[in-house]
Amino acid sequence: MEDCIFCKIIKREIPANIVYENEDFLVFMDNRPTSPGHTLTIPKKHYRWVWDVENIGEYFSVVKKIALAQRSAFDVDLIRSNVYGEEVPHAHVSTWPETEGDKLDLALNAKKIIEAL
């Protein structure tokens, strides 16, 4: 979809703090984080809704990989998530560690997650 902001991130037309990428999925830091380490996991192919993603098992394997890295990177037990996807019309799963403090430095938090992968 031409005007989709997430498709533009996939094409590298818009910068993002990318923490993980494979052939089908991309994970990057949310630019309006709920807490430090807040990421968005998206399919590289444009789907409107998460439930339309053909390889949804692989999709959630990536989400799990990121959630486990967040637990390790931020030394927490609780990782929150949602799949609302209403604010951007591109399937996405949002995950964030339940943390204290306000260290919302996206690049630093991206580095912590990458190192935990």
C-alpha positions in Angstrom: 0.0 0.0 0.0 1.6 3.2 -1.2 0.7 5.6 1.7 1.2 3.1 4.6 3.8 4.3 7.0 4.8 0.8 8.0 5.3 -0.2 4.3 7.5 2.9 4.0 9.6 1.8 7.0 10.0 -1.7 5.4 11.2 0.0 2.2 13.6 2.2 4.3 11.8 5.4 3.1 11.3 6.4 6.7 13.9 5.7 9.4 13.2 3.4 12.3 15.2 1.8 15.1 15.1 -1.8 13.8 15.8 -4.5 16.3 15.1 -7.7 14.2 14.4 -8.6 10.7 14.0 -11.8 8.6 12.6 -12.5 5.2 8.9 -12.0 6.3 8.9 -9.8 9.4 10.4 -6.6 10.7 10.6 -5.5 14.4 11.3 -1.9 15.3 11.0 0.5 18.3 7.6 2.2 18.7 8.2 6.0 18.3 5.5 6.6 20.9 6.5 4.0 23.5 4.3 2.9 26.3 7.5 2.0 28.2 11.2 1.5 27.5 11.7 -1.4 25.0 8.3 -1.0 23.3 8.4 -2.7 19.9 6.1 -3.3 16.9 6.4 -6.6 15.0 5.0 -6.3 11.4 4.8 -8.5 8.4 6.7 -7.2 5.4 3.8 -8.0 3.2 0.9 -5.6 3.7 -2.0 -7.1 5.6 -4.7 -4.9 7.2 -5.2 -7.2 10.1 -3.0 -9.6 12.1 -5.6 -12.4 11.6 -5.2 -12.1 7.9 -1.4 -12.9 7.9 -1.0 -16.2 6.1 2.0 -17.5 8.1 0.6 -16.4 11.5 2.5 -19.2 13.4 5.8 -17.9 12.1 4.6 -14.3 12.9 3.9 -15.2 16.5 7.2 -17.1 16.8 8.9 -13.8 16.0 6.7 -12.0 18.5 7.7 -14.6 21.2 11.4 -14.2 20.3 11.2 -10.5 20.8 9.2 -10.8 24.1 11.8 -13.2 25.5 14.5 -10.8 24.5 12.6 -7.9 26.2 12.3 -10.0 29.4 16.0 -10.5 29.4 17.1 -7.0 28.3 14.9 -5.3 30.9 15.1 -7.9 33.6 11.4 -8.2 34.0 8.9 -11.1 34.1 5.9 -9.3 32.5 5.7 -8.5 28.8 2.5 -6.8 27.7 1.1 -7.0 24.2 -1.8 -6.0 22.0 -3.0 -6.6 18.5 -5.5 -3.8 18.1 -3.9 -2.3 15.0 -6.4 0.5 14.6 -4.0 3.4 14.5 -2.0 2.2 11.5 -3.8 0.2 8.8 -1.0 -2.5 8.6 -1.0 -5.6 10.8 1.2 -5.2 13.9 1.7 -6.7 17.3 2.9 -4.3 19.9 5.0 -5.7 22.9 6.5 -3.9 25.8 8.1 -4.8 29.1 6.4 -3.7 32.3 9.2 -1.5 33.6 9.7 1.3 36.0 11.3 4.6 35.1 11.2 6.8 32.0 14.2 5.8 30.0 12.6 6.1 26.6 15.8 6.4 24.5 14.8 4.4 21.5 18.3 3.7 20.2 19.6 2.6 23.6 16.5 0.3 24.2 16.9 -1.1 20.6 20.5 -2.0 21.4 19.5 -3.7 24.7 17.0 -5.9 22.8 19.3 -6.7 20.0 22.0 -7.8 22.5 19.5 -10.0 24.2 18.5 -11.8 21.0 
